[in-house]
Amino acid sequence: MPLHLPDAPSDTPDRVMSKLHAFADAGKFTTKALRGARKDHLALSAPHQVFTMGLDDITSGAGLDRARPVGWRFLIEEDGKLIASAETTPAPDGTHEVSHFNEGPFEAATDNAMKAVRKLPQLQAVDYELRLLRIPALYMMALWLHAPATDLLVPLSPSPIGKEGKPIPAAEFLADLSALPGQAAPGA
């Protein structure tokens, strides 16, 4: 079974592309790849929902059921090559608005991890939905392969627990995070 890419809320991809084009037209990008991109060669790919967990969730031993949905993420490609990502957040009217564009290590790590994940033998037996889990207090991002009976997490580089690009069962992933010494300053 292929990796399932969920459908983003209706008109969200169009809103992201409109904002992307508006920023390109106004010269508002400050990052190298987006600043130099040709807007008519840009496309969105791999829509996935973004979830977040707080440090308190990790230290209390909470499971993934405590992960909160916070928006959607799209990969931005120029002529088929990944150059950035775009994220949305829910607006008061229920639509999704672009919150930011990003270029950095997590975009390249996402691309590499997705290529590796698509080759996993587990995908032959289980239909996993692609998600992203973010734990800001630990500077941690992971692809989240979600299925009703099982979850795998793939830490993105740089990862405070290592294991970048390797699928890890949810319980092991969360245990590794909770074992980090001096996780963050109080109140983070």
Backbone as ProteinMPNN parsed JSONL, in Angstrom:
{"seq_chain_A": "MPLHLPDAPSDTPDRVMSKLHAFADAGKFTTKALRGARKDHLALSAPHQVFTMGLDDITSGAGLDRARPVGWRFLIEEDGKLIASAETTPAPDGTHEVSHFNEGPFEAATDNAMKAVRKLPQLQAVDYELRLLRIPALYMMALWLHAPATDLLVPLSPSPIGKEGKPIPAAEFLADLSALPGQAAPGA", "coords_chain_A": {"N_chain_A": [[0.855, -1.18, 0.0], [0.532, 2.233, -0.747], [2.052, 5.168, 0.777], [-0.204, 7.162, 2.439], [-1.322, 10.279, 1.53], [-2.981, 12.759, 3.058], [-5.987, 14.63, 2.253], [-5.862, 18.072, 2.214], [-7.73, 20.68, 3.911], [-10.445, 22.018, 1.982], [-9.714, 24.372, -0.54], [-7.355, 25.193, 0.687], [-4.772, 24.51, -0.468], [-4.909, 26.242, -2.704], [-4.966, 28.738, -1.449], [-2.436, 28.745, -0.278], [-0.77, 28.67, -2.551], [-1.521, 31.125, -3.724], [-0.594, 32.954, -1.812], [2.12, 32.353, -1.891], [2.755, 33.117, -4.526], [2.094, 35.851, -4.337], [3.991, 36.749, -2.452], [6.308, 36.225, -3.932], [5.924, 37.95, -6.141], [6.043, 40.433, -4.856], [8.592, 40.457, -3.93], [9.201, 39.588, -1.318], [10.458, 37.43, -0.12], [13.055, 36.308, 1.974], [14.746, 34.234, 2.14], [17.16, 32.212, 0.487], [16.558, 30.152, -1.572], [13.767, 30.444, -2.123], [13.691, 33.164, -2.744], [15.12, 33.201, -5.121], [13.57, 31.638, -6.756], [11.53, 30.774, -9.588], [8.356, 31.786, -9.945], [6.387, 30.627, -11.594], [7.259, 28.083, -11.847], [6.873, 26.781, -9.534], [5.469, 24.386, -7.281], [3.168, 22.683, -5.119], [3.534, 19.943, -2.889], [3.008, 16.748, -1.248], [0.971, 17.103, 0.979], [0.395, 17.37, 4.46], [-0.859, 16.922, 7.752], [-0.065, 18.918, 10.596], [1.038, 18.326, 13.85], [1.395, 19.038, 17.346], [3.246, 18.637, 20.386], [3.711, 19.359, 23.815], [6.375, 20.042, 26.166], [5.56, 19.27, 28.708], [3.781, 17.252, 28.065], [5.518, 15.262, 27.189], [7.217, 14.808, 29.438], [5.349, 13.892, 31.245], [4.73, 11.44, 30.326], [2.803, 11.101, 28.41], [0.857, 9.84, 25.647], [0.639, 9.653, 22.014], [-1.933, 10.467, 21.687], [-2.192, 12.863, 22.921], [-1.168, 14.697, 21.198], [-1.705, 17.658, 19.434], [-3.589, 18.956, 16.738], [-2.346, 21.489, 14.623], [-2.244, 22.702, 12.19], [-1.46, 22.676, 8.66], [1.013, 21.343, 6.456], [2.914, 21.883, 3.559], [5.077, 20.749, 1.04], [7.297, 22.645, -0.915], [8.127, 22.746, -4.232], [10.444, 23.399, -6.839], [10.419, 23.002, -10.167], [10.213, 20.231, -9.636], [12.108, 19.814, -7.653], [12.69, 19.826, -4.213], [12.48, 22.774, -2.332], [11.565, 24.267, -0.19], [9.153, 24.761, 2.502], [5.683, 25.238, 3.31], [3.51, 26.401, 5.8], [0.316, 26.231, 7.377], [-2.157, 27.75, 9.511], [-5.168, 27.382, 11.436], [-7.76, 29.692, 10.744], [-10.014, 32.057, 12.36], [-12.466, 31.759, 11.013], [-12.512, 29.155, 10.211], [-11.171, 28.496, 7.914], [-7.897, 27.934, 6.456], [-4.937, 29.704, 6.92], [-1.86, 30.898, 5.533], [0.89, 30.564, 7.605], [3.657, 30.608, 7.656], [6.629, 30.428, 5.573], [9.308, 28.193, 5.003], [12.773, 27.427, 4.905], [15.31, 25.149, 5.401], [17.093, 22.846, 7.584], [15.144, 20.903, 8.216], [13.495, 20.658, 6.008], [15.036, 19.456, 3.931], [15.604, 17.12, 5.34], [13.044, 16.073, 5.603], [12.43, 15.465, 2.942], [14.402, 13.493, 2.391], [13.694, 11.567, 4.339], [11.089, 10.912, 3.529], [11.555, 9.674, 1.077], [12.935, 7.406, 1.957], [11.011, 6.241, 3.642], [8.975, 5.486, 1.895], [9.964, 3.144, 0.886], [9.738, 1.289, 2.868], [9.096, -1.946, 4.192], [6.881, -2.219, 5.832], [4.906, -0.628, 4.754], [3.747, -2.165, 2.854], [1.919, -3.736, 4.097], [0.323, -2.163, 5.758], [-1.732, 0.72, 5.646], [-0.464, 3.693, 5.952], [-0.951, 7.003, 7.142], [0.48, 10.091, 6.3], [1.859, 12.362, 8.555], [3.026, 15.17, 10.517], [4.957, 15.557, 13.384], [5.648, 17.854, 15.856], [7.781, 18.954, 18.408], [8.365, 21.579, 19.962], [9.858, 22.522, 22.258], [11.939, 20.785, 22.447], [13.259, 21.025, 20.109], [12.459, 19.275, 18.076], [11.411, 17.392, 15.349], [9.386, 15.124, 13.58], [8.503, 12.782, 11.075], [5.334, 11.41, 11.076], [3.933, 8.414, 10.864], [0.878, 7.341, 10.638], [-1.495, 4.93, 11.576], [-4.566, 3.188, 12.23], [-4.057, 1.036, 14.056], [-1.375, 1.174, 14.708], [1.536, 3.245, 15.128], [4.274, 4.855, 13.646], [7.266, 6.702, 14.058], [9.48, 8.935, 12.489], [12.356, 10.353, 13.115], [13.472, 13.594, 12.206], [16.39, 15.053, 10.875], [18.12, 17.781, 12.303], [18.142, 15.684, 15.169], [17.373, 15.374, 18.62], [17.464, 12.854, 19.719], [18.835, 11.301, 18.005], [18.798, 8.689, 15.577], [17.883, 9.531, 13.113], [15.805, 9.539, 10.293], [14.982, 6.919, 10.593], [12.393, 4.553, 11.059], [10.538, 4.393, 14.018], [8.811, 2.699, 16.582], [5.992, 4.207, 18.221], [5.927, 4.132, 21.112], [8.61, 3.63, 21.801], [9.866, 5.873, 20.654], [8.71, 8.003, 22.161], [9.591, 7.267, 24.718], [12.365, 7.508, 24.388], [12.532, 10.288, 24.061], [11.578, 11.192, 26.557], [13.62, 10.399, 28.164], [15.679, 12.135, 27.759], [18.351, 13.98, 29.07], [18.194, 16.953, 31.067], [16.106, 18.353, 29.613], [14.859, 20.873, 28.886], [14.657, 24.336, 29.718], [12.911, 25.275, 32.735], [9.465, 25.935, 32.348], [9.47, 26.061, 29.61]], "CA_chain_A": [[0.0, 0.0, 0.0], [1.358, 3.442, -0.75], [1.902, 6.122, 1.866], [-1.407, 7.956, 2.206], [-1.222, 11.729, 1.726], [-4.359, 13.195, 3.285], [-6.449, 15.831, 1.567], [-5.93, 19.277, 3.049], [-9.047, 21.318, 3.827], [-10.715, 22.598, 0.662], [-9.136, 25.653, -0.961], [-6.1, 25.507, 1.37], [-3.66, 24.58, -1.415], [-5.031, 27.457, -3.517], [-4.565, 29.869, -0.604], [-0.98, 28.693, -0.123], [-0.164, 29.091, -3.822], [-1.759, 32.56, -3.894], [0.338, 33.674, -0.924], [3.448, 32.1, -2.44], [2.903, 33.991, -5.693], [2.081, 37.25, -3.888], [5.312, 37.026, -1.867], [7.285, 36.248, -5.027], [5.696, 39.178, -6.913], [6.437, 41.6, -4.053], [9.996, 40.33, -3.512], [9.215, 39.526, 0.146], [11.216, 36.298, 0.411], [14.407, 36.631, 2.423], [15.557, 33.031, 2.078], [17.818, 32.105, -0.817], [15.883, 29.342, -2.594], [12.5, 31.064, -2.503], [13.988, 34.463, -3.363], [15.588, 32.964, -6.474], [12.675, 30.728, -7.495], [10.626, 31.299, -10.613], [7.043, 31.44, -9.386], [5.611, 29.783, -12.494], [7.831, 26.74, -11.787], [6.645, 26.277, -8.185], [4.325, 23.498, -7.061], [3.033, 22.128, -3.779], [3.451, 18.483, -2.85], [2.989, 16.05, 0.037], [0.244, 17.744, 2.077], [0.272, 16.57, 5.678], [-1.296, 17.674, 8.922], [0.976, 19.167, 11.591], [0.615, 18.155, 15.243], [2.413, 19.462, 18.299], [3.18, 18.188, 21.775], [4.516, 20.19, 24.689], [7.336, 19.373, 27.033], [4.798, 18.624, 29.784], [3.24, 15.991, 27.534], [6.617, 14.292, 27.131], [7.685, 14.464, 30.787], [4.288, 13.184, 31.969], [4.562, 10.115, 29.743], [1.606, 11.063, 27.567], [0.977, 9.197, 24.343], [0.354, 10.492, 20.854], [-3.289, 10.998, 21.781], [-2.077, 14.243, 23.423], [-0.717, 15.557, 20.103], [-2.768, 18.561, 19.008], [-3.445, 19.448, 15.367], [-2.114, 22.938, 14.613], [-2.25, 23.237, 10.831], [-1.053, 21.818, 7.551], [2.318, 21.645, 5.868], [3.088, 21.491, 2.164], [6.428, 20.921, 0.533], [7.332, 23.511, -2.093], [9.111, 22.279, -5.196], [10.673, 24.15, -8.068], [10.752, 22.023, -11.214], [10.323, 18.898, -9.045], [13.14, 19.753, -6.604], [12.238, 20.438, -2.962], [13.254, 23.959, -1.943], [11.041, 24.919, 1.018], [7.84, 24.281, 2.93], [4.711, 26.251, 3.711], [2.604, 25.901, 6.832], [-0.894, 26.999, 7.627], [-2.823, 27.645, 10.808], [-6.599, 27.647, 11.268], [-8.253, 31.047, 10.966], [-11.268, 32.016, 13.126], [-13.617, 31.338, 10.199], [-12.379, 27.745, 9.885], [-10.258, 28.297, 6.784], [-6.492, 27.877, 6.853], [-4.124, 30.795, 6.391], [-0.423, 30.637, 5.571], [1.557, 31.15, 8.772], [5.049, 30.882, 7.298], [7.397, 29.628, 4.626], [10.545, 27.83, 5.691], [13.869, 26.702, 4.265], [16.236, 24.776, 6.457], [17.463, 21.432, 7.65], [14.008, 19.994, 8.298], [12.927, 20.423, 4.674], [15.86, 18.419, 3.293], [15.415, 15.884, 6.113], [11.726, 15.552, 5.247], [12.557, 14.879, 1.614], [15.17, 12.245, 2.526], [12.914, 10.598, 5.121], [9.951, 10.44, 2.739], [12.072, 8.716, 0.089], [13.235, 6.164, 2.683], [9.761, 5.688, 4.17], [8.221, 4.862, 0.797], [10.555, 1.827, 0.629], [9.568, 0.428, 4.038], [8.235, -3.118, 3.991], [5.643, -2.047, 6.601], [3.905, 0.017, 3.91], [3.093, -3.18, 2.036], [0.86, -4.373, 4.876], [-0.504, -1.197, 6.481], [-1.91, 2.009, 4.978], [-0.096, 4.758, 6.883], [-1.191, 8.39, 6.762], [1.609, 10.96, 6.609], [1.641, 13.507, 9.434], [4.257, 15.719, 11.077], [4.886, 15.834, 14.818], [6.627, 18.858, 16.282], [7.915, 19.176, 19.844], [9.226, 22.761, 19.907], [10.766, 22.687, 23.398], [13.084, 19.889, 22.259], [13.711, 21.216, 18.736], [12.245, 17.933, 17.538], [10.38, 17.172, 14.344], [9.404, 13.745, 13.083], [7.388, 12.313, 10.265], [4.478, 10.532, 11.858], [3.191, 7.486, 10.025], [-0.253, 6.987, 11.503], [-2.493, 3.942, 11.168], [-5.424, 2.949, 13.392], [-3.529, 0.082, 15.036], [0.044, 1.37, 14.997], [2.156, 4.494, 14.707], [5.731, 4.901, 13.557], [7.793, 8.058, 13.952], [10.766, 8.993, 11.81], [12.986, 11.622, 13.496], [14.118, 14.376, 11.154], [17.686, 15.612, 11.264], [18.817, 17.246, 13.467], [17.259, 15.115, 16.183], [18.036, 15.234, 19.915], [17.588, 11.437, 20.101], [19.483, 10.562, 16.924], [17.89, 7.805, 14.839], [17.315, 10.278, 12.006], [15.399, 8.804, 9.115], [14.65, 5.52, 10.895], [11.072, 4.419, 11.672], [10.58, 3.936, 15.407], [7.471, 2.599, 17.18], [5.645, 5.384, 19.017], [6.317, 3.984, 22.521], [10.07, 3.787, 21.879], [10.147, 7.271, 20.338], [8.346, 8.834, 23.313], [10.487, 6.9, 25.82], [13.656, 8.143, 24.102], [12.406, 11.728, 24.332], [11.421, 11.44, 27.993], [14.884, 10.083, 28.815], [16.703, 13.154, 27.487], [18.756, 14.737, 30.266], [18.09, 18.416, 31.002], [15.344, 18.576, 28.373], [14.674, 22.286, 28.562], [14.532, 25.194, 30.903], [11.551, 25.271, 33.289], [8.515, 26.857, 31.716], [9.605, 26.06, 28.149]], "C_chain_A": [[0.896, 1.236, 0.0], [1.123, 4.276, 0.504], [0.729, 7.033, 1.52], [-1.136, 9.429, 2.521], [-2.642, 12.25, 1.869], [-4.706, 14.435, 2.459], [-6.502, 16.98, 2.568], [-7.336, 19.857, 2.946], [-9.225, 22.032, 2.48], [-10.191, 24.026, 0.562], [-7.837, 26.029, -0.237], [-4.915, 25.508, 0.406], [-3.701, 25.844, -2.29], [-4.61, 28.695, -2.722], [-3.037, 29.916, -0.446], [-0.301, 29.165, -1.408], [-0.36, 30.582, -4.068], [-0.787, 33.376, -3.053], [1.776, 33.529, -1.43], [3.716, 33.024, -3.63], [2.93, 35.462, -5.295], [3.427, 37.632, -3.27], [6.371, 37.115, -2.962], [7.155, 37.547, -5.828], [6.194, 40.417, -6.172], [7.897, 41.536, -3.603], [10.151, 40.237, -2.002], [10.022, 38.369, 0.714], [12.624, 36.737, 0.795], [15.325, 35.416, 2.374], [15.984, 32.777, 0.63], [17.008, 31.356, -1.877], [14.578, 29.974, -3.049], [12.722, 32.408, -3.2], [14.389, 34.273, -4.826], [14.668, 32.113, -7.326], [11.841, 31.48, -8.529], [9.217, 30.842, -10.252], [6.23, 30.532, -10.287], [6.161, 28.356, -12.562], [7.617, 26.096, -10.41], [5.393, 25.408, -8.114], [4.337, 23.036, -5.611], [2.956, 20.611, -3.87], [3.329, 18.021, -1.406], [2.255, 16.799, 1.154], [0.174, 16.806, 3.282], [-0.077, 17.477, 6.845], [-0.154, 17.762, 9.924], [0.345, 19.055, 12.978], [1.743, 18.635, 16.14], [2.157, 18.834, 19.659], [4.088, 19.112, 22.577], [5.463, 19.361, 25.544], [6.621, 18.663, 28.188], [4.19, 17.303, 29.333], [4.311, 14.901, 27.569], [7.025, 13.854, 28.53], [6.629, 13.716, 31.596], [4.05, 11.779, 31.409], [3.324, 9.976, 28.875], [1.895, 10.357, 26.25], [0.642, 10.161, 23.223], [-1.07, 11.032, 20.853], [-3.296, 12.425, 22.319], [-1.572, 15.212, 22.354], [-1.908, 16.361, 19.583], [-2.547, 19.009, 17.564], [-3.319, 20.971, 15.379], [-2.096, 23.527, 13.207], [-1.855, 22.188, 9.818], [0.284, 22.28, 7.023], [2.334, 21.096, 4.445], [4.557, 21.655, 1.82], [6.333, 21.754, -0.738], [8.467, 23.034, -2.986], [9.234, 23.283, -6.335], [11.176, 23.151, -9.097], [11.027, 20.638, -10.628], [11.367, 18.753, -7.961], [12.638, 20.502, -5.363], [13.126, 21.632, -2.614], [12.796, 24.573, -0.623], [9.771, 24.207, 1.458], [6.976, 25.481, 3.271], [3.816, 25.621, 4.763], [1.426, 26.84, 6.997], [-1.323, 26.832, 9.078], [-4.305, 27.933, 10.583], [-6.921, 29.107, 11.582], [-9.561, 30.953, 11.752], [-12.476, 31.537, 12.326], [-13.532, 29.881, 9.746], [-11.519, 27.461, 8.665], [-8.836, 28.2, 7.329], [-5.726, 28.977, 6.145], [-2.652, 30.425, 6.488], [0.16, 31.325, 6.798], [3.014, 31.458, 8.468], [5.544, 29.955, 6.194], [8.716, 29.342, 5.308], [11.5, 27.124, 4.741], [14.821, 26.349, 5.387], [16.464, 23.289, 6.506], [16.273, 20.483, 7.676], [13.368, 19.729, 6.932], [13.719, 19.338, 3.944], [15.683, 17.086, 4.012], [14.062, 15.254, 5.802], [11.791, 14.837, 3.906], [13.278, 13.532, 1.682], [14.363, 11.173, 3.253], [11.741, 10.058, 4.308], [10.4, 9.438, 1.676], [12.354, 7.375, 0.761], [11.96, 5.469, 3.148], [8.984, 4.96, 3.084], [8.739, 3.467, 0.469], [10.359, 0.852, 1.786], [8.679, -0.776, 3.734], [6.906, -2.999, 4.743], [4.536, -1.426, 5.754], [3.189, -0.977, 2.995], [1.887, -3.776, 2.765], [-0.124, -3.386, 5.496], [-0.556, 0.112, 5.689], [-1.647, 3.118, 6.0], [-0.432, 6.123, 6.291], [0.006, 9.218, 7.192], [1.146, 12.146, 7.451], [3.014, 14.052, 9.83], [4.019, 15.984, 12.551], [6.011, 16.792, 15.172], [6.586, 18.967, 17.803], [8.889, 20.341, 19.999], [10.239, 22.872, 21.045], [12.013, 21.825, 23.27], [13.708, 20.037, 20.876], [13.638, 19.882, 18.003], [11.124, 17.962, 16.516], [10.53, 15.744, 13.839], [8.238, 13.538, 12.127], [6.63, 11.321, 11.12], [3.686, 9.698, 10.869], [2.096, 6.902, 10.891], [-1.156, 5.963, 10.819], [-3.341, 3.646, 12.409], [-4.807, 2.046, 14.458], [-2.079, 0.327, 15.431], [0.526, 2.715, 14.472], [3.66, 4.308, 14.682], [6.142, 6.356, 13.448], [9.191, 7.985, 13.361], [11.403, 10.333, 12.159], [13.666, 12.29, 12.302], [15.401, 14.984, 11.708], [17.606, 17.133, 11.277], [17.829, 16.789, 14.54], [17.992, 14.971, 17.507], [18.184, 13.776, 20.374], [18.349, 10.634, 19.056], [18.429, 9.808, 16.137], [17.234, 8.504, 13.654], [17.003, 9.367, 10.826], [14.996, 7.36, 9.345], [13.262, 5.443, 11.542], [11.178, 3.77, 13.047], [9.139, 3.796, 15.903], [7.226, 3.767, 18.143], [6.121, 5.275, 20.464], [7.823, 4.18, 22.7], [10.475, 5.238, 21.632], [9.882, 8.167, 21.553], [9.223, 8.526, 24.528], [11.862, 7.525, 25.619], [13.618, 9.632, 24.414], [12.336, 12.005, 25.836], [12.711, 11.17, 28.754], [15.974, 11.127, 28.581], [17.08, 13.877, 28.775], [18.615, 16.224, 30.024], [17.311, 18.884, 29.784], [15.207, 20.035, 27.981], [14.569, 23.061, 29.857], [13.103, 25.126, 31.43], [10.688, 26.32, 32.597], [8.595, 26.875, 30.205], [8.428, 25.405, 27.503]], "O_chain_A": [[1.916, 1.261, 0.688], [0.122, 4.107, 1.2], [0.681, 7.606, 0.432], [-0.767, 9.775, 3.643], [-3.425, 12.196, 0.92], [-3.826, 15.182, 2.029], [-7.111, 16.868, 3.632], [-8.058, 19.56, 1.995], [-8.273, 22.575, 1.92], [-10.248, 24.781, 1.532], [-7.269, 27.084, -0.52], [-4.11, 26.437, 0.455], [-2.664, 26.439, -2.581], [-3.969, 29.595, -3.265], [-2.43, 30.987, -0.478], [0.632, 29.966, -1.362], [0.548, 31.242, -4.573], [-0.226, 34.366, -3.522], [2.551, 34.485, -1.394], [4.78, 33.636, -3.722], [3.704, 36.239, -5.854], [3.945, 38.716, -3.535], [7.237, 37.99, -2.919], [8.162, 38.175, -6.158], [6.709, 41.347, -6.793], [8.386, 42.466, -2.962], [11.125, 40.749, -1.451], [10.253, 38.326, 1.922], [13.296, 37.444, 0.045], [16.538, 35.542, 2.544], [15.258, 33.088, -0.314], [16.796, 31.88, -2.971], [14.31, 30.033, -4.249], [12.008, 32.742, -4.145], [14.038, 35.091, -5.677], [14.953, 31.885, -8.502], [11.502, 32.651, -8.36], [8.926, 29.646, -10.254], [5.444, 29.73, -9.784], [5.596, 27.509, -13.255], [8.116, 25.001, -10.149], [4.398, 25.662, -8.793], [5.383, 23.003, -4.963], [2.384, 20.064, -4.812], [3.52, 18.795, -0.469], [2.861, 17.101, 2.182], [-0.074, 15.608, 3.14], [0.346, 18.631, 6.915], [0.622, 16.82, 10.089], [-0.723, 19.607, 13.245], [2.907, 18.637, 15.741], [1.021, 18.542, 20.032], [5.107, 19.587, 22.075], [5.351, 18.137, 25.623], [7.032, 17.578, 28.599], [4.091, 16.354, 30.112], [4.035, 13.759, 27.936], [7.165, 12.658, 28.786], [6.966, 12.986, 32.528], [3.255, 11.017, 31.96], [2.85, 8.867, 28.632], [3.04, 10.292, 25.803], [0.391, 11.342, 23.459], [-1.383, 11.954, 20.099], [-4.299, 13.127, 22.189], [-1.551, 16.421, 22.58], [-2.98, 15.811, 19.327], [-1.437, 19.402, 17.204], [-4.083, 21.66, 16.055], [-1.947, 24.739, 13.054], [-1.905, 20.986, 10.078], [0.642, 23.453, 7.127], [1.84, 20.002, 4.17], [5.202, 22.603, 2.267], [5.409, 21.591, -1.535], [9.616, 22.931, -2.556], [8.263, 23.924, -6.736], [12.225, 22.532, -8.921], [11.952, 19.949, -11.058], [11.508, 17.67, -7.393], [12.218, 21.656, -5.448], [14.353, 21.528, -2.601], [13.548, 25.319, 0.003], [9.366, 23.2, 0.879], [7.47, 26.587, 3.491], [3.412, 24.464, 4.643], [1.519, 28.05, 6.792], [-0.909, 25.902, 9.77], [-4.662, 28.646, 9.646], [-6.422, 29.676, 12.553], [-10.162, 29.881, 11.81], [-13.409, 30.97, 12.895], [-14.382, 29.419, 8.985], [-11.174, 26.308, 8.406], [-8.609, 28.366, 8.528], [-5.845, 29.16, 4.934], [-2.241, 29.723, 7.411], [-0.048, 32.52, 7.008], [3.556, 32.449, 8.958], [4.988, 28.89, 5.923], [9.196, 30.15, 6.103], [11.091, 26.332, 3.892], [15.105, 27.188, 6.243], [16.082, 22.555, 5.594], [16.387, 19.354, 7.199], [12.762, 18.677, 6.73], [13.132, 18.402, 3.399], [15.618, 16.038, 3.369], [13.948, 14.029, 5.744], [11.268, 13.733, 3.757], [12.82, 12.549, 1.101], [14.347, 10.013, 2.841], [11.432, 8.869, 4.387], [9.7, 8.462, 1.408], [12.047, 6.323, 0.199], [11.847, 4.246, 3.057], [8.394, 3.912, 3.347], [8.031, 2.682, -0.162], [10.777, -0.302, 1.69], [7.635, -0.64, 3.096], [5.914, -3.606, 4.341], [3.355, -1.668, 6.004], [2.143, -0.66, 2.429], [0.949, -4.261, 2.132], [-1.28, -3.733, 5.735], [0.449, 0.553, 5.133], [-2.513, 3.438, 6.813], [-0.227, 6.369, 5.102], [0.496, 9.075, 8.312], [0.184, 12.837, 7.114], [4.041, 13.454, 9.509], [3.002, 16.565, 12.927], [7.172, 16.567, 14.83], [5.518, 19.059, 18.408], [10.092, 20.131, 20.151], [11.377, 23.28, 20.811], [13.029, 22.099, 23.909], [14.589, 19.26, 20.508], [14.608, 19.425, 17.398], [10.038, 18.482, 16.771], [11.637, 15.228, 13.69], [7.139, 14.049, 12.339], [7.227, 10.491, 11.805], [2.861, 10.225, 10.122], [2.35, 6.073, 11.765], [-1.527, 6.109, 9.654], [-2.871, 3.839, 13.531], [-5.016, 2.274, 15.649], [-1.602, -0.262, 16.402], [-0.008, 3.248, 13.5], [4.243, 3.689, 15.572], [5.45, 7.156, 12.818], [9.978, 7.096, 13.686], [11.041, 11.353, 11.572], [14.34, 11.64, 11.502], [15.468, 15.376, 12.873], [17.068, 17.721, 10.338], [16.81, 17.436, 14.779], [19.126, 14.492, 17.527], [18.937, 13.492, 21.306], [18.497, 9.42, 19.196], [17.285, 10.253, 16.045], [16.145, 8.113, 13.231], [17.819, 8.541, 10.418], [14.697, 6.645, 8.389], [12.982, 6.191, 12.478], [11.823, 2.736, 13.215], [8.324, 4.688, 15.667], [8.152, 4.247, 18.796], [6.671, 6.239, 20.995], [8.255, 4.828, 23.653], [11.337, 5.768, 22.332], [10.723, 8.984, 21.927], [9.562, 9.433, 25.288], [12.462, 8.02, 26.573], [14.572, 10.176, 24.971], [12.962, 12.945, 26.327], [12.883, 11.658, 29.871], [17.067, 11.021, 29.137], [16.199, 14.34, 29.499], [18.877, 16.712, 28.925], [17.794, 19.713, 29.012], [15.43, 20.379, 26.82], [14.412, 22.496, 30.94], [12.171, 24.937, 30.648], [11.131, 27.431, 32.308], [7.861, 27.628, 29.565], [8.369, 25.313, 26.277]]}, "name": "protein", "num_of_chains": 1, "seq": "MPLHLPDAPSDTPDRVMSKLHAFADAGKFTTKALRGARKDHLALSAPHQVFTMGLDDITSGAGLDRARPVGWRFLIEEDGKLIASAETTPAPDGTHEVSHFNEGPFEAATDNAMKAVRKLPQLQAVDYELRLLRIPALYMMALWLHAPATDLLVPLSPSPIGKEGKPIPAAEFLADLSALPGQAAPGA"}
